[in-house]
């Protein structure tokens, strides 16, 4: 007798008992992005961005600092770069820096 198992190794589609991933909890409404010198921090409306573009646009971007220590180059590459590319939002210093 030959028994053929219906497993992924034998061509069956693999299914998961898990449902869709639960949504991440919302982040803070606003974040103050400070450099090590503390001069001219940028005010970042996190909740507004999270609602419009989601988490991955920033958090999985190569310019996002893994240690969350921002410097001039990273902040401007990620934030200003995105605003210029989309031709939307603040692109002048006083739009973010207070």
VEXPAMAR-381992 format. One line per 2 residues: number of its first residue (from 0); for each residue z, x, y of N, C-alpha, C, O. Coordinates in Angstrom, 2 decimals. Layout:
<pts>
NUM) Z:X:Y:Z:X:Y:Z:X:Y:Z:X:Y | ...
</pts>
This chain:
<pts>
0) 0.00:0.83:-1.14:0.00:0.00:0.00:0.00:0.90:1.23:0.68:1.93:1.26 | -0.78:0.49:2.27:-0.89:1.23:3.52:-0.25:0.40:4.61:-0.59:-0.77:4.79
2) 0.68:1.00:5.34:1.34:0.31:6.44:0.92:0.99:7.73:1.08:2.20:7.88 | 0.37:0.22:8.66:-0.03:0.76:9.97:0.99:0.27:10.99:1.20:-0.93:11.17
4) 1.60:1.21:11.64:2.61:0.88:12.62:1.96:0.64:13.98:1.04:1.36:14.36 | 2.42:-0.35:14.69:1.89:-0.66:16.01:2.74:0.07:17.05:3.58:-0.53:17.72
6) 2.52:1.37:17.16:3.27:2.21:18.09:2.29:2.88:19.03:1.09:2.91:18.75 | 2.77:3.41:20.15:1.86:4.10:21.07:1.07:5.22:20.39:-0.08:5.46:20.75
8) 1.67:5.88:19.43:0.96:6.94:18.72:-0.20:6.40:17.91:-1.13:7.14:17.56 | -0.15:5.11:17.61:-1.21:4.49:16.81:-2.07:3.54:17.63:-2.74:2.67:17.07
10) -2.06:3.71:18.95:-2.96:2.95:19.79:-2.38:1.71:20.43:-3.08:1.05:21.20 | -1.16:1.37:20.17:-0.57:0.19:20.80:-0.21:0.52:22.24:0.13:1.66:22.55
12) -0.27:-0.46:23.09:0.14:-0.25:24.47:1.66:-0.24:24.53:2.35:-1.04:23.90 | 2.15:0.70:25.32:3.59:0.81:25.46:4.05:-0.13:26.56:3.48:-0.15:27.66
14) 5.05:-0.89:26.28:5.61:-1.79:27.28:7.04:-1.37:27.56:7.69:-0.70:26.75 | 7.51:-1.78:28.70:8.87:-1.44:29.09:9.68:-2.72:29.21:9.17:-3.75:29.67
16) 10.91:-2.66:28.81:11.80:-3.80:28.97:12.36:-3.87:30.38:13.00:-4.85:30.76 | 12.11:-2.82:31.16:12.60:-2.80:32.52:11.71:-3.68:33.40:10.50:-3.78:33.18
18) 12.33:-4.30:34.37:11.57:-5.05:35.37:11.14:-4.09:36.47:11.24:-2.88:36.31 | 10.67:-4.63:37.57:10.30:-3.75:38.68:11.52:-3.03:39.23:12.65:-3.51:39.13
20) 11.28:-1.87:39.80:12.36:-1.09:40.39:13.01:-1.89:41.51:12.31:-2.51:42.31 | 14.33:-1.89:41.58:14.98:-2.62:42.68:14.70:-1.92:44.00:14.54:-0.70:44.03
22) 14.63:-2.66:45.10:14.36:-2.01:46.39:15.54:-1.13:46.79:16.69:-1.39:46.44 | 15.23:-0.09:47.52:16.28:0.80:48.02:17.06:0.08:49.11:16.50:-0.75:49.83
24) 18.33:0.39:49.23:19.09:-0.23:50.32:18.54:0.28:51.65:18.03:1.40:51.72 | 18.65:-0.53:52.70:18.13:-0.06:53.99:18.92:1.13:54.48:20.12:1.26:54.25
26) 18.22:1.99:55.17:18.88:3.15:55.75:19.53:2.78:57.07:19.57:1.61:57.44 | 20.03:3.77:57.78:20.67:3.48:59.06:19.67:2.93:60.07:18.48:3.23:59.99
28) 20.14:2.12:60.99:19.26:1.52:62.00:18.65:2.59:62.89:17.46:2.55:63.20 | 19.46:3.54:63.31:18.98:4.61:64.17:19.60:5.92:63.74:20.76:5.97:63.31
30) 18.82:6.97:63.85:19.29:8.31:63.48:19.09:9.23:64.68:18.06:9.17:65.35 | 20.06:10.07:64.94:19.92:11.08:65.97:19.55:12.38:65.26:20.34:12.92:64.49
32) 18.35:12.87:65.53:17.87:14.10:64.91:18.23:15.27:65.83:17.72:15.39:66.94 | 19.11:16.11:65.33:19.59:17.24:66.13:19.07:18.54:65.54:18.96:18.70:64.33
34) 18.75:19.46:66.42:18.41:20.81:65.98:19.71:21.60:65.90:20.77:21.11:66.28 | 19.62:22.80:65.41:20.82:23.63:65.30:21.42:23.93:66.67:22.64:24.08:66.79
36) 20.59:24.02:67.70:21.10:24.30:69.04:21.72:23.06:69.66:22.52:23.16:70.59 | 21.35:21.88:69.16:21.89:20.63:69.69:21.24:20.17:70.98:21.63:19.13:71.52
38) 20.26:20.92:71.48:19.61:20.55:72.74:18.58:19.45:72.51:17.84:19.46:71.53 | 18.57:18.53:73.42:17.59:17.44:73.44:17.37:16.80:72.07:16.27:16.91:71.53
40) 18.37:16.14:71.51:18.16:15.46:70.22:17.13:14.34:70.36:16.94:13.81:71.45 | 16.49:14.00:69.27:15.52:12.91:69.25:16.18:11.68:68.67:16.86:11.76:67.64
42) 15.97:10.57:69.31:16.49:9.29:68.83:15.41:8.69:67.93:14.29:8.46:68.38 | 15.75:8.44:66.69:14.77:7.95:65.72:15.14:6.55:65.25:16.17:6.37:64.59
44) 14.33:5.53:65.58:14.60:4.17:65.12:14.21:4.02:63.65:13.12:3.56:63.32 | 15.11:4.42:62.78:14.84:4.50:61.34:14.49:3.14:60.74:13.49:3.03:60.02
46) 15.27:2.12:61.03:15.03:0.79:60.43:13.65:0.26:60.80:12.96:-0.33:59.97 | 13.25:0.47:62.04:11.93:0.02:62.50:10.82:0.71:61.72:9.86:0.07:61.30
48) 10.95:2.02:61.53:9.95:2.78:60.78:9.96:2.39:59.30:8.91:2.24:58.69 | 11.16:2.23:58.73:11.29:1.88:57.32:10.61:0.54:57.04:9.96:0.38:56.00
50) 10.76:-0.41:57.95:10.17:-1.73:57.75:8.65:-1.69:57.84:7.96:-2.44:57.16 | 8.13:-0.80:58.69:6.68:-0.75:58.90:5.94:0.14:57.90:4.88:-0.25:57.39
52) 6.49:1.31:57.61:5.72:2.26:56.80:6.39:2.65:55.49:5.77:3.35:54.68 | 7.61:2.22:55.25:8.28:2.55:54.00:8.89:3.94:54.00:8.78:4.68:54.98
54) 9.53:4.27:52.91:10.29:5.52:52.80:9.42:6.75:52.54:9.61:7.80:53.15 | 8.46:6.60:51.63:7.71:7.76:51.16:6.88:8.44:52.24:6.63:9.64:52.15
56) 6.45:7.70:53.25:5.62:8.29:54.30:6.30:9.49:54.93:5.65:10.46:55.29 | 7.60:9.42:55.07:8.35:10.54:55.66:9.07:11.37:54.60:8.93:12.59:54.56
58) 9.83:10.69:53.75:10.71:11.42:52.83:9.96:12.21:51.76:10.53:13.12:51.17 | 8.70:11.89:51.51:7.91:12.67:50.55:6.85:13.51:51.24:5.96:14.04:50.59
60) 6.96:13.62:52.55:6.03:14.44:53.33:6.48:15.90:53.27:7.68:16.18:53.29 | 5.53:16.80:53.19:5.85:18.23:53.09:6.63:18.74:54.30:7.35:19.73:54.19
62) 6.50:18.09:55.44:7.20:18.53:56.64:8.62:18.00:56.74:9.36:18.39:57.64 | 9.02:17.11:55.82:10.38:16.58:55.85:11.33:17.64:55.28:11.13:18.09:54.15
64) 12.35:18.05:56.05:13.25:19.10:55.56:14.17:18.59:54.45:14.93:17.65:54.65 | 14.08:19.21:53.30:14.88:18.80:52.14:16.37:18.86:52.45:17.15:18.03:51.96
66) 16.78:19.83:53.27:18.20:19.96:53.61:18.58:19.11:54.83:19.73:19.14:55.27 | 17.63:18.38:55.36:17.80:17.51:56.53:18.23:18.28:57.78:18.85:17.72:58.68
68) 17.91:19.54:57.82:18.16:20.36:59.01:16.83:20.48:59.74:15.94:21.22:59.31 | 16.71:19.76:60.82:15.46:19.69:61.56:15.30:20.87:62.49:16.27:21.36:63.06
70) 14.08:21.33:62.62:13.78:22.30:63.65:12.59:21.77:64.45:11.97:20.77:64.09 | 12.30:22.43:65.50:11.23:22.01:66.41:9.91:21.81:65.67:9.23:20.79:65.84
72) 9.56:22.77:64.85:8.28:22.73:64.14:8.19:21.53:63.18:7.20:20.81:63.18 | 9.22:21.33:62.37:9.21:20.23:61.40:9.20:18.87:62.07:8.42:17.99:61.70
74) 10.04:18.70:63.05:10.12:17.41:63.74:8.82:17.03:64.41:8.36:15.89:64.30 | 8.23:17.99:65.09:6.98:17.68:65.76:5.82:17.54:64.79:4.93:16.71:65.01
76) 5.81:18.30:63.72:4.72:18.17:62.74:4.76:16.80:62.07:3.73:16.14:61.94 | 5.94:16.36:61.67:6.06:15.09:60.96:5.94:13.90:61.91:5.08:13.04:61.73
78) 6.79:13.85:62.89:6.85:12.67:63.77:5.69:12.60:64.74:4.94:11.62:64.77 | 5.54:13.63:65.53:4.48:13.63:66.53:3.11:13.64:65.86:2.18:13.00:66.34
80) 3.00:14.37:64.76:1.73:14.40:64.03:1.31:13.02:63.56:0.14:12.65:63.66 | 2.26:12.25:63.05:1.98:10.90:62.56:1.60:9.98:63.73:0.63:9.23:63.64
82) 2.36:10.05:64.80:2.08:9.20:65.96:0.70:9.49:66.54:-0.03:8.57:66.91 | 0.34:10.75:66.63:-0.98:11.11:67.16:-2.09:10.67:66.21:-3.12:10.16:66.64
84) -1.87:10.87:64.91:-2.89:10.49:63.92:-3.15:8.99:63.93:-4.29:8.55:63.77 | -2.10:8.20:64.13:-2.25:6.74:64.14:-2.54:6.21:65.54:-2.80:5.02:65.72
86) -2.48:7.10:66.53:-2.68:6.71:67.92:-1.75:5.57:68.31:-2.14:4.60:68.97 | -0.49:5.71:67.89:0.52:4.69:68.15:1.85:5.34:68.46:2.14:6.43:67.98
88) 2.63:4.68:69.25:4.01:5.10:69.47:4.14:6.24:70.46:3.20:6.62:71.15 | 5.34:6.77:70.50:5.70:7.80:71.46:4.97:9.11:71.17:4.97:9.59:70.03
90) 4.35:9.68:72.19:3.73:10.99:72.06:4.14:11.92:73.19:3.69:13.06:73.26 | 4.98:11.42:74.08:5.50:12.24:75.18:6.96:12.54:74.91:7.64:11.79:74.20
92) 7.44:13.62:75.46:8.81:14.07:75.19:9.87:12.99:75.38:10.74:12.81:74.53 | 9.80:12.27:76.50:10.86:11.30:76.79:10.76:10.04:75.92:11.62:9.16:76.03
94) 9.75:9.95:75.08:9.65:8.82:74.16:10.67:8.91:73.04:11.07:7.89:72.49 | 11.08:10.12:72.69:12.05:10.34:71.61:13.29:11.06:72.09:14.41:10.73:71.68
96) 13.11:12.06:72.95:14.23:12.91:73.37:14.96:12.29:74.56:14.35:11.93:75.56 | 16.27:12.18:74.42:17.09:11.57:75.47:18.10:12.56:75.99:18.88:12.24:76.88
</pts>
